[in-house]
Every structure is written in C-alpha cells, then in structure tokens.
Amino acid sequence: MSVYQVDGQSNSPPIPDWRLFCFDECFDVRLTNVPSAAPRPQYKKGAKQFKRIDAEV
C-alpha cells in the first residue's frame, strides 16, 4: 500500500513523506484523531506501480 507517513519510525528519512508498505507486514497501524490534510503533495491517482487498486482516497 502507498501511504503518506506523518509520524512513527522510518528507516528512510524524512517524515512526513510517501512510503510503500506490504499490508500484511504492518503491525502497529491505528486510526487517530488527527484531521486529514488530503490531498497530500505528489498524490498520483491510479499509480502505475500497482497491478490492482481496490480503493483510493
């Protein structure tokens, strides 16, 4: 999944920035009360790196 990471740990600075994650390898994902600032910079609907897209926000 492609996400805009705004907080937490990362092996590749800087945060915030776009990241690619394997959905089944995410262990500490949770909803917050932080309002969305969507659309985020550099958002690309229909990103070509994915074979299949089930939903886009």
C-alpha positions as CSV (number, residue, x, y, z in Angstrom):
1,M,0.0,0.0,0.0
2,S,1.1,3.5,-0.6
3,V,0.7,5.8,2.4
4,Y,1.7,9.3,3.5
5,Q,3.5,8.6,6.8
6,V,3.2,11.6,9.2
7,D,4.6,10.0,12.4
8,G,6.4,7.0,13.7
9,Q,9.6,5.2,12.9
10,S,11.2,5.0,9.5
11,N,14.4,3.6,8.1
12,S,14.4,6.2,5.4
13,P,14.1,9.8,6.5
14,P,12.4,12.3,6.2
15,I,9.0,12.1,7.8
16,P,6.4,13.1,6.6
17,D,6.8,11.5,3.2
18,W,5.3,8.9,0.9
19,R,6.1,5.2,1.7
20,L,5.3,1.8,0.2
21,F,4.3,-0.9,2.7
22,C,3.3,-4.5,2.4
23,F,-0.2,-4.5,4.0
24,D,0.3,-7.9,5.7
25,E,3.5,-6.8,7.3
26,C,2.1,-3.7,9.1
27,F,1.8,-4.5,12.8
28,D,1.1,-1.2,14.6
29,V,-1.5,0.6,12.4
30,R,-4.2,2.6,14.1
31,L,-6.6,5.4,13.5
32,T,-6.0,8.8,15.1
33,N,-8.0,12.0,15.7
34,V,-5.6,14.0,13.6
35,P,-7.5,15.6,10.7
36,S,-6.6,14.6,7.2
37,A,-4.7,17.2,5.1
38,A,-5.6,15.4,1.9
39,P,-4.8,15.7,-0.9
40,R,-1.2,15.3,0.1
41,P,1.7,16.6,-2.0
42,Q,2.6,14.5,-5.0
43,Y,-0.5,12.3,-4.8
44,K,-1.0,10.4,-8.0
45,K,-4.3,8.7,-8.5
46,G,-4.0,5.4,-10.4
47,A,-0.3,4.9,-9.6
48,K,1.3,2.6,-12.1
49,Q,3.4,0.6,-9.7
50,F,0.3,-1.4,-8.6
51,K,-1.2,-4.3,-10.6
52,R,-4.5,-3.8,-8.8
53,I,-6.1,-0.9,-6.9
54,D,-9.1,-1.8,-4.7
55,A,-9.6,1.7,-3.3
56,E,-8.2,5.2,-3.4
57,V,-8.9,8.1,-1.1
